[in-house]
Amino acid sequence: MTDLPAIERIAAVSAVGITSLPPDREKLYDKLRSSVHSFSSEVDVNGEEIYFFVLENTATGEIVGTSGVVASAGFHDRFYSYRNEIIVHASQELKVSNKIHALHLCHDLTGLSLLTSFYIDPAYEHTEWPQLLSRARLLYMAEFPQRFADKLAAENPGLCDDEGHSPFWNAVGRRFFNMEYPQAEQLSGGRSKTFIAELMPQYPIYVPLLPAEAQLAIGQLHPVAELPFSILLDEGFEADTYVDIFDGGPTVEARLQTLRTIQGNRRLQVKLSGGTEAEFDSSAAPYLVANIAADTFRATIANACIERNAILIAPAVAASLQLKPGDYVRAAPLGASGHAAPGGTR
């Protein structure tokens, strides 16, 4: 809970469309309180839990990034998206057949675990730390799969200017909500409110009938989403089926067990080196390393050597993860995944 002031500062500078980081102290307080409770609870099946992670520069104590997981999207109600569809119109008499791109309001993603709240300080965008911030969540899921669904999704903010004008929203949602895009985003919260279904059209939206600017915005990213989006694509997420109902940004989805971090991680026993990482031989490589504590989860990037079912790490790394020799960790190669690009997911 002591991170609240830092989270407030991050929320104040996060982009429009990242509704999981609202610039509202009371909502952020409730979010942190729910997260503390979720981490400390015994959980047998994914429900209304919220898991919130922060990236800390341990040299300064500064919070420089956030990410999160909603265990079950739309737990209290349906979770709405637009599904990309191709509708065929044909006339045998005229011998004409047309395929038309349409958007269909659906709640297919209800019940999936939702990756949310990605933000990283711009000073760290072109480092390896965005990898840790995004992928550490997956190491937690690997250790505690019962807490999450077997499929994941992540919404990504779509095109929107600094004044909050969204081409897709102006062409579609505004005609039914009669409010500006930022207002609708904040009002919707997690996009599981019944008013969405009550106000949005239930019939397909024919994309060719939309203004050109709105058509081009479908599936396009806000610049702040490029970095987390690229990390998720490298993990194995797919982005062709769903878009956000407000700004048309792409929503990615994947099965948990198909993701690279899940497939590539190992549960290993800790051994300590005699000193610093600099003493490691040429077999050392950078790994994402996480302890396996449910309520005091920690993860970092460290040079390590893997020897059969053990991992050799420096004492300082063990201390930062609250580990001692003989404890177990989850470790995954840092690898070359991810692209150095600008950095939020919803």
ABEGO torsion letter per residue (X at the ends): XAAAAAAAAAAAABBBGBAABBBBAAAAAAAAAAAAAAAABBBABBBABBBBBBBBBAAAGBBABBBBBBABBGAABBBBBBBBBBBBBBBAAAGBBBBBBBBBBBAAABGBBBBBGBBBBAAAAABAAAAAAAAAAAAAAAABAAABBABBBBBBBBBBBAAGBBAAAAAAAAAAAGBBAAAAAAAAEAGABAAAAAABBABBBBAAABBAAAAAABGBBBAAAAAAAAAAAAAGBBAAABBBAAAGBBBBBBBAAABAAAAABBBBBBBBBABBAAABBAABBBBBBBBABAAABBBBBBBBBBBEABBBBBAAAAAAAGBBBGBBBBBBBAEABEBBBBXXBX
